[in-house]
Amino acid sequence: MQQQIEELNNQVVELPTEQEVIDTSDWQTYRNEEYGFTLEFPSTWDGYFSGGTNYPNYSYVGFSFKDDNRRPFTIFQIVRYNNQQWELIGGKVPQQKILSQSDDFTLVCDGCCYEDGDFTGGGQFDEFQKERCKEASEIVKTFSLID
C-alpha cells in the first residue's frame, strides 16, 4: 500500500500559483495548420527541425536539431491522440502534459515539457541538447490554439 501511495505522489504535478511572464517579442513563431496551434521559439533554437508521422489513433510533430556534429534526437513533441486512444493511455505516460482537449482529440506535449525533471534525454543528450531541453518548457508555455 505504501508503495502505491508513493507511486501516486510521484505522478502528481503541482501547478504554479503565479504565471511568470516571458518576453517572446524577438522569438520566431512556428505555426502548424494541421494540428491547429502555434509555438514561439527563442533564437537559441535557430535551425531546429520539425517533422512528424501520422498513425490511425495518433500523430505527432517532433522538434529536434540535425547537423553533422550530433545525432538527431527529439527534444519534445506535440502528440495528437484521438479521444478513443487517449481514453486508453491518458495519464499512463507521466512525462506527457495535456495542452488542449476537444470533442475529437487531445493534444499533449511529450518529452522536455516541464520546468524540472530529466534534461538529459535519458542520458542520451549532449550538452547542446540538454540546454535546449531546459528551454523547452518555456516554449511549451507559448502554446496557443489557432482560431
N, C-alpha and C positions, 0 to 999 in steps of 0.2 A: 504494500500500500504506500509506504514512504517513497519507494522508487517511482510510482505512478504520480505522486504529488510533485516530486522533483522534476519529472519529465514535463508535466503540465506547466509548472513555474517557468521552465526554460522556454516554453512556447509563447508565453505572454509577452506582448510587445507594448511598451509604455509609449503613449503618445505625448509629444511635447505640449506643455501647457501654454507656451508662448512661441509663436512662429517667428523665427529670425528672418529679417528682410534681406534678400540677396540682390545686389546690384547686377543686373544682367544687361545693362544698356549696351555693352560692347560685345555681347555674346551673339553667336550665329544661330539662327532658327533652323531646326530640322522639322520638316512637315511630311506627315505620312497620310496621304489621302485615303488609302485603302483601309487603314485602321481608324482613321479619323482623329489624330492627335498631333500635337507639336511638342517639341522639347527645345530647350536652349542649351547651347554648348559653349564653354569658355574657349579662349584661344589656345589653351594647352591641349585641346582636343583637335586642333587643325590637322587634317589628314586622316581622320578616323574613317572607318569603313562601316557601312551598314548593309546587311543582307539578311535574307530570311528564307523560310521554307513554309509551304502550306501542306497541312495534313488534313484528313477528314474532320477530326474533332478539335484541332487546334492549329495555330500557325504562330510564327514569331518573326520578329526582326531583331537581330543582334547588333551590338555596337562594339567594334574592335579596331585594331590597328594592324596594317600589313606593311612590312618592309623587309629588307634583306637581313636586318640585324635581330629580329625577334619573330618567334612563331606567331601566327595569327591566333589570338585567344580572345574569346568574347569576354568583355568586361561586365556588361549587363545586357539583358534583352527584355523586350516587351512581348509578352505572350498573350495571344487572344484565344481563349477557350470558348467553345460553345457551352451553353449553360448545362447541358447534359453531362459533358465531360467535367466541368467544374464541380458539379454535384458529387462526382466520383472521387476527385482528388483534392478539392478545396480544403486548405488547412493542413494537408498532409505533407506539404513541402514548406518547411519553416522559413526558407530564405525568400519565398515569394511574397510580394507586397501588393495588395489589391490597390489598383489605381482608379478603376471605374467599373461599374456594373450596369447592364441594361437588361431588357427583357430577352435579348438574343445572345449576349456574350458577356464575358468578364475579361477585363484587361488587367494583367499583373506585371510587375517588374520581377525579374529573376536574376540573381547574381549580386553584384555590388550595389544594393539598393538602400542600405541602411547606413546611418552615421557611425555605427560601431559594428564590430564583427570581424570576420576574416577578410583581410585586404590582400591576401596572398594567392588567391585563386587556388586554394587547397595546396599551397606550396609550389605552384607551377609558375607564378608570375615573376618576371624580372622587376627591377626597381622602377622602371618606367611604367609598367603595367600596374604595380602597386599604387603608385601615385595617382594614376587615372582612376583606379578603383576607389580610392579615398574621395575623389571628386564626384563620383557618380551619384551619390546621394543628393548632392546639391543640384545636379542635372535633373534627377528624377523629381525633385520638388517643383521644377518648372513645367511638369507635365500638364497639358491643357487639351481638352477636347475641342475639336473644330466644330463650330456651329453649323 
